[in-house]
C-alpha cells in the first residue's frame, strides 16, 4: 500500500510547459499497476499495490491530522527542495508541492511558519514574470480555474492524461474540482495573490459527468 493524494499521484501537468520532467509519475496509477505486475513476475507471488487516497485531494487526506494530530503535520515534509534548505526551514515555500501543501493545511484553518519564503504573503502580482514562485502560483491558479469552470469535455481535451485505463475519469475530474474549490478559498484570502487569479465567483460550467456517471474508463 502507498499513501499519495490524488493530485500528486495522477499529477496532471499544470501547463503544457510542464509536460515531462516537471510532472513526475512515481505514484501514477499506471506505474503502480505495472510495478505490481513486475514484482509478481519477478517473485512468482501475486503482488498488488494499492493507493487508498487516489481520488482524494491533499486537503481531504490531511483533514483528520490537522484536527487531531497537528504535531504530525508539523513534522511532515512535502517540499521538493527540503534537502537543500538550511536547518531553520523544511519547506522552500515556492515549489508546487509547497503550495499544494499550504492550500491543504490552510483550508482547514491551520497556518504554519514553516516556509523559507512566505510567497503568498508577498505582492505576487508585482513580482517579475521570471520569478519562479510567481510562475508556480499563477499556473496553479489557472489550473484550479480550469477545473472550476470548464466542462468535462473541455477538461478531457485540455488534459488528455485524464484518459487512462487505470484512472476513473469521473472520479478524477471530481477530485480536481474539489481541489479547485480549496485553492480558490485559500488563495483568494491573500491580497498580493488575488489580482493574478481568474476566479470571479461565477458559477462553474455545466458538467457533462451526468452523461457518463457510473461508467469507468478502462
C-alpha positions in Angstrom: 0.0 0.0 0.0 1.2 3.5 -0.8 -0.2 6.8 0.5 -0.3 9.6 -2.0 -3.1 12.1 -2.6 -4.8 12.0 -6.0 -3.5 15.4 -7.1 0.2 14.3 -6.8 -0.5 10.7 -7.9 -2.3 11.4 -11.2 -0.2 14.6 -11.3 -1.6 16.4 -14.3 0.8 18.9 -15.7 -0.3 22.5 -14.7 0.6 23.7 -18.2 2.0 22.5 -21.5 5.4 23.7 -20.4 5.4 21.3 -17.5 4.9 18.1 -19.5 7.8 15.7 -19.0 10.3 16.1 -16.2 8.2 18.7 -14.4 5.4 16.2 -13.8 6.9 13.1 -12.3 4.7 10.0 -12.1 6.2 7.9 -9.3 2.8 7.2 -7.8 0.7 7.3 -11.1 -1.9 4.6 -11.2 -0.5 3.1 -14.4 3.0 2.9 -12.9 1.7 1.5 -9.7 -0.2 -1.2 -11.6 2.8 -2.1 -13.8 5.2 -2.2 -10.8 2.8 -4.8 -9.2 2.9 -6.9 -12.4 6.7 -6.6 -12.5 7.3 -7.8 -8.9 4.6 -10.5 -9.4 6.6 -11.9 -12.3 10.0 -11.4 -10.6 9.0 -13.1 -7.3 6.4 -15.6 -8.6 4.0 -14.3 -6.0 0.9 -12.1 -6.5 1.8 -8.5 -5.7 -0.8 -5.8 -5.9 0.0 -2.2 -4.9 -3.0 0.0 -3.8 -3.3 3.7 -3.1 -6.4 4.3 -1.0 -6.1 8.1 -1.4 -6.1 8.1 -5.2 -9.3 10.1 -5.5 -8.8 12.4 -2.5 -7.3 15.9 -2.5 -4.4 16.6 -0.2 -6.7 18.7 2.0 -9.0 15.7 2.3 -6.1 13.4 3.2 -4.7 15.7 6.0 -8.1 16.8 7.5 -8.0 14.4 10.4 -4.3 15.0 11.0 -4.9 18.8 11.2 -7.7 18.4 13.6 -6.3 15.7 15.9 -2.5 15.4 15.3 -1.1 18.8 14.5 2.3 17.8 15.6 2.4 15.1 13.0 1.6 17.7 10.3 4.4 19.9 11.6 6.9 17.0 11.4 6.0 16.0 7.9 7.8 17.3 4.8 6.3 17.9 1.3 8.9 20.2 -0.3 10.9 19.0 -3.4 13.9 21.0 -2.1 13.9 20.1 1.6 17.3 18.6 1.5 18.8 21.8 0.0 17.4 24.1 2.7 19.0 25.3 5.9 18.1 23.9 9.3 15.7 26.7 10.0 13.1 25.6 7.5 11.9 22.3 5.9 9.9 23.9 3.1 11.1 26.4 0.4 7.6 27.9 0.1 7.6 28.4 -3.6 7.7 25.0 -5.3 4.4 23.4 -6.4 4.3 20.7 -3.6 4.8 23.5 -1.0 1.9 25.5 -2.5 -0.4 22.5 -2.6 0.6 21.6 1.0 -0.1 25.2 2.1 -3.5 25.1 0.4 -4.4 21.8 2.0 -3.4 22.8 5.5 -4.7 26.4 5.4 -8.0 25.2 4.0 -8.5 23.7 7.5 -7.5 27.0 9.1 -4.0 25.9 10.2 -1.1 28.2 9.3 2.4 27.0 10.0 5.6 29.2 10.0 7.5 26.5 8.1 8.3 28.2 4.8 11.6 29.8 3.9 9.8 32.1 1.5 6.3 33.3 2.5 5.3 33.6 -1.1 1.6 34.1 -0.5 2.3 36.9 1.9 4.2 38.8 -0.9 2.8 41.1 -3.5 2.9 38.3 -6.1 1.2 40.4 -8.8 4.2 42.9 -8.7 6.9 40.2 -9.0 8.7 39.9 -12.4 7.5 37.3 -14.8 10.8 35.4 -14.4 10.1 34.8 -10.6 9.7 31.1 -10.2 7.3 31.5 -7.3 5.0 33.8 -9.3 5.0 31.3 -12.1 4.1 28.4 -9.9 1.3 30.1 -8.1 0.0 31.6 -11.3 -0.1 28.3 -13.1 -1.6 26.6 -10.1 -4.3 29.2 -10.0 -5.0 28.8 -13.8 -5.2 25.0 -13.3 -7.7 25.4 -10.5 -9.7 27.9 -12.5 -9.9 25.4 -15.4 -11.4 22.7 -13.2 -13.8 25.1 -11.5 -15.2 26.5 -14.8 -14.7 24.1 -17.7 -17.0 21.2 -18.7 -15.8 17.6 -18.6 -15.4 17.5 -22.4 -13.2 20.6 -22.3 -11.1 19.2 -19.5 -10.5 16.0 -21.3 -9.4 18.0 -24.4 -7.0 20.2 -22.4 -5.7 17.4 -20.1 -5.6 14.2 -22.2 -3.7 12.4 -19.4 -7.0 12.0 -17.7 -7.9 9.3 -20.2 -6.1 6.3 -19.0 -7.2 2.6 -18.4 -6.0 2.9 -14.8 -7.9 6.1 -14.0 -11.6 6.5 -13.2 -12.3 9.6 -15.4 -15.3 10.9 -13.5 -13.8 10.4 -10.0 -10.5 12.1 -11.0 -12.3 15.1 -12.5 -14.5 15.5 -9.4 -11.4 15.2 -7.2 -9.7 18.0 -9.1 -12.9 20.1 -9.0 -12.8 19.8 -5.2 -9.2 20.9 -5.2 -10.2 23.9 -7.3 -12.6 25.0 -4.6 -10.0 24.5 -1.9 -7.4 26.5 -3.9 -9.9 29.4 -4.6 -10.8 29.5 -0.9 -7.2 29.8 0.3 -5.5 31.8 -2.5 -8.2 34.4 -2.6 -7.5 35.4 1.0 -4.2 36.9 0.1 -4.3 40.4 -1.3 -1.0 40.0 -3.1 -2.2 36.9 -4.9 -5.8 37.6 -5.7 -5.1 40.0 -8.5 -3.4 37.4 -10.6 -6.2 34.8 -10.2 -9.0 34.4 -12.7 -11.6 33.4 -10.1 -14.6 35.6 -10.4 -17.2 34.0 -8.2 -19.3 32.9 -11.2 -20.9 29.5 -11.3 -18.9 26.6 -12.7 -19.6 25.5 -16.2 -22.2 22.8 -16.5 -20.7 19.4 -16.0 -21.2 16.6 -18.6 -20.5 14.0 -16.0 -24.2 13.1 -15.7 -24.0 11.6 -19.2 -21.2 9.2 -18.3 -21.6 8.9 -14.5 -21.2 5.4 -13.2 -19.0 4.3 -16.1 -15.3 3.6 -15.5 -12.7 4.2 -18.2 -10.7 1.0 -18.5 
